[in-house]
């Protein structure tokens, strides 16, 4: 594994060689991702409604992330169509003056490996090599799904945007917030992540038009936050890191990565005053009109998982060693 002490100022002679990819056709067009707004339908589980008030405390945000992370609607779509779907849920709150705050919930990795899955590991190996100057169209499928969902939902530059993500979804949330094109388009105020592998992502670009507050929640026993495919970047993201502890109940370390375990641990740690119950997001909370929108995507491009993973890894690695 590479060990990097930061990207800036590194001697040219220490750069790792680029990977030469033979077949670039495995970067799907946005139409191939089939981004679709879903609605409640007969025979399908009900889409989880937004809380009546915007969640501002960490325990409130955690519970909502857990609800979205285990979305029965997306699971039923996968079962019905026998293919992989990824979802991003937007909870939209509007006050009497028409001002809106939008919470964007991005779920973690789907390990089922079904064809078309946008949230699989292989589909997003480019995410850890993300650069603040990347074009959205050049990013991995999952962040492109999120960006398209916000565009389809007609989220405007005047709307405050809060990005929340679990695991890989947290890395996607941070990379989008720190992306120049996305940040110029949307007023990102906060990023909240749970068990997200952020260690080799770029540090926050201080020249962005919308500087955002980062809150990183990590279970002490969760191995994923420090799992990096290319190596640790010591000049990486700097945020408010909140370390929680859950009871040691299993020898399987991945149990401590589960979003339901994070929810239970955060509630317990707040109640025992091990972590703060103060708001981490500052928004208006009274007399708000609420709506929720669920967007799903599935990749129907003519490709195979090997070419998808190889393309993602090479692109991410090349951006990492030569940002």
N, C-alpha and C positions, 0 to 999 in steps of 0.2 A: 504494500500500500504506500502511495506517495505521502510524504509529509511536507506540507507547505507552510511557511511562516508568513504568508501573505503574497498577493499577486504583484502589487506595485513595487517597482524598483528591483525586481529579481533579475539576476544576471542572465543574459541571453544564453550563455553556455550551459546553464542549468535547466533550460527548458527541455521538456520531454518531447520526443518526436510526435508529429501528428499521425493519426490513423488514416490511411487511404481507403475510402469506401468505394467498392466497385459498382454497387447498385443503389442509386439514390431514389428510385421510384417509390420507395416505401414511406415517403412523407405524404400523407393523404391530404387531399384538398378539403376545405372546410365543409363542402357539400357531402363529402364521404363520411363525415362525422355525424350527420343526421341529427343535428340539434333540434329538439322538439319540446314545446311546452306541453306538459301533461295536465289533464283535468280529471276530476273525479268521474268515474264511469261505473256502471253496473257491473258487478262481478269482479271488481278490483278493490283492493284495500283503500281506505280513505287517505288522502294526502294529509299529512300532519299539519294542523292549523298553527299559525303563528301565535305566540303568547300575546295577550291583550296589551301588554306594555313592553317596550323595548327592554331586553335584559341588559343591565349595566354592571351588576356584580359578577364576579368570577363563577360563583356557584350557579347563578341563573344562566349564564352563557354556556357553562359546561353541560347542564341538563338539556338545553336546546340542541347543542351539538350532538349529544348522545341520541336524542330522538331522531334527528335527521340522519345520523350515521347508520342507524339500523332501519332505514326506510323500508317498510313492507311493500310499498308500491313498486319500488325499483326491483326488489327481489321477485315479486310476482311477474313483472315484465320479463325478467330473465327466464323464469320457469315457463311462462307461456310461450315465448318465442325461441327458447333453447339457444340463447346467445347472450353475450355480455352487454350490460348497460351500465353507464355511470350517470350519477345525478348530481345536480347542484341546486340548492334550494334558496330562494330569495324571500326573506321576510321584510315587507315594506311597510313603514309607518309614516303617516302623513298627519301633520297638525292642521289646525283650523286655517292657518295662513297658506297652506299648500306646500310647506317645506317638508321634505322627506328625508328619512334615514333608512338605509338599506343594509340589512345584515345578509351576508353571503356565506352560506355554510357549504363547505367542501369536504366530502367524506374521504376516508383513508383508502388504502390499497385493497383491491379485491383479489383474493388469492385463488379464486375458483378457476381462473384461466380460460374462461369461455371465449369463443371467437367473437371479436368485435369490442371487447372490453377496453375502454379508454383509461380506466384507473388501475390497470395492471402494472407490475413493476417494469416489464419489458417495454410497455408503451410509453414510459416516462423516464427512461434512464438519462435523457438529456436534461431533465430538470435540475439535477445537482450542478451542472455546468452552466446554468443560466447566467446571462450577462445583462446588466441594467439597460444596455443599448440594443438588445435583441428586438427584432420585429415580432409582433404577436403571431403573425402567420408562420414564423420560423420556429415557434416554440413547440413543445410536446403537445400531444392531443388533449390532455386533461386541462391545462390552462387555456387552450383555445376554446374548449367547451365553455369554460367559465366566462371568458371574454365575450363569446357569442351570446350567452344567456343574458348578460347585462345589456348588450346591444339590442337584443330582441325585446327585452323588457322595457326598453326606452329609458334606461337610467341616464340622467343628465349630469353635467358637470356641477350643477347646483345641489345635487343630492349628496348627503354625507354617506360614505360607504364604509362598512365595517366587515373585514374579511376574517372568517373563522374557519380553521381547518384542523382535521385530525390526521396524524401520520403524514403520508405523502400529500394529503390535502393541505396540511399546514405549510409544507414546502412550496406548493403551488400558490397558496395565498400570499406568502412572503415574496416570492419571485414576481408575482403580478404587481403587488404594491410597490416594489422596488424597480419596476420596469418603466422606462421613460415614456413609452407610448401609452401604456395603460394609465400611468399616474397623471399624465397630461389630460387624459380623457375623463378620469374619474377622481372625485375628491375623497381619497382614502384617508381616513382619520386614525384607524386602528387595525392592527392585525393581532389575532389571538390564536395561538397554536397549542396543540396537545400531542405530545410524543412525536414531534416533527423532527426529521433529520435535517437540521439547518447548518451543521458544522462546516460544510464546505461551500456554503452559499456566499455570495458577495456581501460585504458590509453595506449598510444603508447609504444610498446616494444622497448626499447632503444638498445637492443642487436641484432636487426634484421640486416641482411647484407645490406638492402636498406632502410635507413631512408627516410621518405616521408614527404612532406609539406601538411598540411591539411588546406583547406579553407572551412569554414562552412557558408553558406548563409542562413539567417533566416529572414522571414517576421515578423515584430513586432507583427502582428495580427494573425499569424499562430499558432494554438495550438499543432500541431503535433510534433515539435522538442522536446517538453518536455513531450510527452506522452510515459511513460515507463511501461511495464507490471509488472516489478518486483520491481522497485524503482530506485531512482537516485544514481549514483555512483560518489561521489565527487572527486575521483581520476581518472575520466574518460578522454576521449579524450581532448587534448589541441591543438587548432589550431587557425588560424586567423579567428575570427568570424566577419562576415560582416552582420550588421543588416540593412535591407532595410524597407522602408515604402511604402505601396500602399494606394491609396485613400480609405477611408471608404465608401464603396458603398453597403454593404450588412450586414444584421444581422446574416447571416450564416457564422460562423468562417471558415468552410472548403473552402469557396471561396478563402480565402487568402493562401490556401495550393496549389492551382492549379498551374501547371508549367507555363501556359500562363500568369498568374498574376505575377509570379516571373519574367518572361522575361520582361514584360512591366514595372514592378517596377525597375528592375535593369537598363534598358535603361534610364528611367527617372531620377533615382538617379545618374547615371554617368553624364548625361547631365547637371544636376543641381549641380554637384560637391559635392554631399553628400557622395559619395563613390569614391574610386580611379579608374582612368582609366589606371593605370599602369599594366603591365603584372603580372599575378599570376602564370603562367607556363613559364619556360624558355626553349625554343626549337628553333632550326633552322627553318626559315619560308620561305626561298627563294629557287626557283628551285627544288620543291619537286614533286615527282610522287605520285598521290593519288589513293587509292582504298578504297572501303567500303565493309564490309561483315556483313550480318544480319543473326544471328543464333536464332532459335526459339526452344522452348521445350514445351511439353505437357505430363502430367503424365498419363500413361495408366496402372499403377499398380492397382491391384484389392484391392481397399480400399474405405472407405467412408470418407466424410469430417470430421465427428466427431472423428474417430480414428486418422486421419491425424493431426487435431488440438490438440488433447489430447497428442499424441506422441510428437509433437513439443514443446508444453508448458512444459511438464514434463522434457524433455531433457534440454531445455533452463533453466528452473528453477533450476534443479539439478546442472548444471554447474555454475549457478550464485551464489548459496549458498555454493557450495563446489568446487571452481575453482581449 
